[in-house]
Amino acid sequence: MKLLGALAVLILVSGCQAIGQADTCPLPREDTERLLALNFEQFDQDLKGGWRAVGDRHGCEARGARLIEAYIKKHQKNIPARRVATLNWHLGQMWASAGNSRKAIAAFKATKPEGDDAQNFYADATIAYLQRDRKAFDHARAGLAALPPPRNWDKAVADYEKRFNMPGPVWPINLDVVDRLGACFDEPYWLAYSGACLNAVTPTTPPTAVKP
């Protein structure tokens, strides 16, 4: 169950103020308060609600980031550390999509749990991409690709697919994302992460990487 929960998480301003600029992506005070009052699953795991209802609108990424920051500030003492790490990962993604690499890197660094090599290599590769450090990126990609699957991986994937009625992740988890970042290394994060840049770029595997 612990591994299944981890798979579900991997796949998938102050609290009383309106967040962000009034002239772009408006989020009234009452909507801010409503979103910040959601539980973790409603705020972070709802693919069409929670912070995504704000941050997934093009041009509203910074607003989404500030909303996540406010949620962490309000709830971090009352939710498990692994969920705070998940929120910080999504915070980093929002800041990276907004073009603020400095804040994105700080958030990603807060998501590196001791003993979770897959997440650590993924974080290292993402940070290296934002820093445009190809050597560090290739090293992290190689480390991720070389990791053996954890015990009970196949059962966890089968349970995931049964529970969520969708294809489960493939090991090494997030290697596909890392490869998109590598193929679009000089492109903005949102273009590389989504793979939108691949229409004009031919993906290549870094020469130092270990193929899955």
C-alpha positions as CSV (number, residue, x, y, z in Angstrom):
1,M,0.0,0.0,0.0
2,K,2.9,2.3,0.8
3,L,4.3,1.9,-2.7
4,L,0.9,2.3,-4.3
5,G,0.4,5.5,-2.5
6,A,3.8,6.7,-3.7
7,L,2.8,5.9,-7.3
8,A,-0.4,7.9,-6.9
9,V,1.5,10.9,-5.7
10,L,4.2,10.6,-8.3
11,I,1.7,10.4,-11.2
12,L,-0.5,12.5,-10.4
13,V,1.1,35.0,0.2
14,S,-1.0,34.7,3.3
15,G,-4.2,32.7,3.5
16,C,-6.5,35.6,3.8
17,Q,-5.3,37.7,0.9
18,A,-6.1,37.5,-2.8
19,I,-3.1,36.0,-4.4
20,G,-1.2,37.6,-7.2
21,Q,-1.7,40.7,-9.4
22,A,-5.3,42.0,-9.7
23,D,-5.0,42.6,-13.4
24,T,-3.9,39.1,-14.4
25,C,-5.4,35.7,-13.4
26,P,-7.7,37.2,-10.8
27,L,-8.4,35.1,-7.8
28,P,-10.8,36.8,-5.4
29,R,-10.3,36.5,-1.6
30,E,-13.2,34.1,-1.2
31,D,-11.8,31.7,-3.9
32,T,-8.4,31.9,-2.3
33,E,-9.8,31.0,1.1
34,R,-11.9,28.2,-0.4
35,L,-8.9,26.6,-2.1
36,L,-6.7,26.9,0.9
37,A,-9.4,25.1,3.0
38,L,-9.3,22.0,0.9
39,N,-7.7,18.8,2.2
40,F,-4.5,17.5,0.5
41,E,-6.3,15.2,-1.9
42,Q,-8.7,17.9,-3.1
43,F,-6.0,20.6,-3.3
44,D,-3.2,18.5,-4.9
45,Q,-4.5,15.3,-6.3
46,D,-7.6,16.6,-8.2
47,L,-6.3,16.9,-11.8
48,K,-9.0,19.4,-12.7
49,G,-9.4,21.2,-9.3
50,G,-7.3,22.5,-6.5
51,W,-4.3,24.5,-7.5
52,R,-4.5,23.2,-11.0
53,A,-7.7,25.1,-11.6
54,V,-5.5,28.2,-11.4
55,G,-2.0,27.1,-12.3
56,D,-2.8,25.1,-15.3
57,R,-4.2,28.1,-17.1
58,H,-1.5,29.4,-19.5
59,G,0.0,32.6,-18.1
60,C,-1.2,31.8,-14.6
61,E,1.7,29.6,-13.5
62,A,3.1,32.2,-11.0
63,R,-0.3,32.6,-9.5
64,G,-0.6,28.9,-9.1
65,A,2.9,28.8,-7.5
66,R,1.9,31.5,-4.9
67,L,-1.3,29.5,-4.2
68,I,0.8,26.4,-3.4
69,E,3.1,28.4,-1.3
70,A,0.2,29.7,0.7
71,Y,-1.2,26.2,1.2
72,I,2.2,24.8,2.4
73,K,2.5,27.7,4.8
74,K,-1.0,27.0,6.2
75,H,-0.9,23.2,6.4
76,Q,2.7,22.0,6.5
77,K,2.6,21.3,10.3
78,N,-0.5,19.1,9.9
79,I,0.3,16.9,6.9
80,P,3.0,14.2,6.4
81,A,6.4,15.3,5.2
82,R,6.1,13.3,2.0
83,R,3.0,15.3,1.1
84,V,4.8,18.5,1.8
85,A,7.5,17.2,-0.6
86,T,4.9,16.5,-3.2
87,L,3.5,20.1,-2.9
88,N,7.0,21.5,-3.1
89,W,7.6,19.5,-6.3
90,H,4.5,21.0,-7.9
91,L,5.5,24.4,-6.6
92,G,8.8,23.9,-8.4
93,Q,7.0,22.9,-11.6
94,M,4.9,26.0,-11.4
95,W,7.8,28.4,-10.9
96,A,9.8,26.6,-13.6
97,S,6.8,27.0,-16.0
98,A,6.6,30.7,-15.0
99,G,10.3,31.1,-16.0
100,N,11.6,31.6,-12.4
101,S,14.4,29.1,-12.2
102,R,15.8,30.4,-8.9
103,K,12.5,29.7,-7.0
104,A,11.9,26.5,-8.9
105,I,15.3,25.1,-8.0
106,A,14.8,26.0,-4.3
107,A,11.5,24.2,-4.3
108,F,12.9,21.1,-6.1
109,K,15.7,20.9,-3.6
110,A,13.1,20.5,-0.8
111,T,11.8,17.3,-2.4
112,K,14.9,15.1,-2.1
113,P,14.1,12.4,0.6
114,E,16.8,10.3,2.1
115,G,16.9,6.9,0.5
116,D,14.7,7.6,-2.5
117,D,17.2,7.4,-5.3
118,A,14.6,7.6,-8.1
119,Q,13.2,10.9,-6.8
120,N,16.6,12.2,-6.1
121,F,18.0,11.5,-9.5
122,Y,14.8,13.0,-11.1
123,A,15.2,16.1,-9.0
124,D,18.9,16.4,-9.8
125,A,18.2,16.0,-13.5
126,T,15.5,18.7,-13.4
127,I,17.7,21.1,-11.5
128,A,20.6,20.5,-13.9
129,Y,18.3,21.2,-16.8
130,L,17.2,24.5,-15.3
131,Q,20.9,25.3,-14.7
132,R,21.7,24.3,-18.2
133,D,24.4,21.9,-16.8
134,R,24.5,19.2,-19.3
135,K,27.2,17.1,-17.5
136,A,25.2,17.0,-14.3
137,F,22.1,16.3,-16.2
138,D,23.6,13.3,-18.0
139,H,25.0,12.0,-14.7
140,A,21.6,12.2,-13.1
141,R,19.8,10.6,-16.1
142,A,22.3,7.7,-16.1
143,G,21.8,7.1,-12.4
144,L,18.0,7.1,-12.8
145,A,18.1,4.7,-15.8
146,A,20.4,2.3,-14.0
147,L,18.2,1.9,-10.9
148,P,16.6,-1.6,-10.4
149,P,12.9,-1.6,-9.7
150,P,11.8,-1.8,-6.1
151,R,10.4,-4.9,-4.6
152,N,6.8,-5.6,-5.4
153,W,6.9,-3.1,-8.3
154,D,4.8,-5.2,-10.7
155,K,2.1,-5.8,-8.0
156,A,2.1,-2.1,-7.1
157,V,1.6,-1.1,-10.8
158,A,-1.2,-3.7,-11.2
159,D,-2.9,-2.4,-8.0
160,Y,-2.5,1.2,-9.4
161,E,-4.1,0.3,-12.7
162,K,-7.0,-1.5,-11.0
163,R,-7.6,1.4,-8.5
164,F,-7.3,4.3,-11.0
165,N,-8.4,2.5,-14.2
166,M,-5.5,3.9,-16.2
167,P,-2.1,2.6,-17.3
168,G,0.5,2.5,-14.5
169,P,3.9,4.0,-14.6
170,V,6.9,2.4,-16.3
171,W,10.2,1.8,-14.5
172,P,12.4,3.8,-14.2
173,I,9.7,6.2,-13.1
174,N,9.9,9.7,-14.7
175,L,12.7,8.7,-17.1
176,D,10.4,9.7,-19.9
177,V,10.2,13.2,-18.5
178,V,13.9,13.4,-18.0
179,D,14.4,12.3,-21.7
180,R,12.1,15.1,-22.8
181,L,14.1,17.6,-20.8
182,G,17.2,16.3,-22.4
183,A,15.9,16.4,-25.9
184,C,14.7,20.0,-25.5
185,F,17.6,21.1,-23.2
186,D,17.6,24.7,-24.2
187,E,13.8,25.2,-24.4
188,P,11.6,26.7,-21.7
189,Y,10.5,24.2,-19.0
190,W,6.9,23.9,-20.0
191,L,7.8,23.2,-23.6
192,A,10.3,20.5,-22.6
193,Y,8.3,18.9,-19.9
194,S,5.2,18.6,-22.0
195,G,7.1,17.4,-25.0
196,A,5.6,20.2,-27.2
197,C,9.1,21.1,-28.4
198,L,9.6,17.6,-29.9
199,N,7.8,18.5,-33.0
200,A,10.8,20.5,-34.0
201,V,13.5,18.6,-32.2
202,T,14.7,15.0,-32.6
203,P,15.1,13.3,-29.2
204,T,18.6,11.9,-28.6
205,T,19.9,9.9,-25.7
206,P,22.9,11.6,-24.0
207,P,26.0,9.6,-24.7
208,T,26.8,9.1,-21.0
209,A,23.3,7.8,-20.2
210,V,22.4,4.2,-19.6
211,K,19.4,3.2,-21.7
212,P,16.5,1.6,-19.8
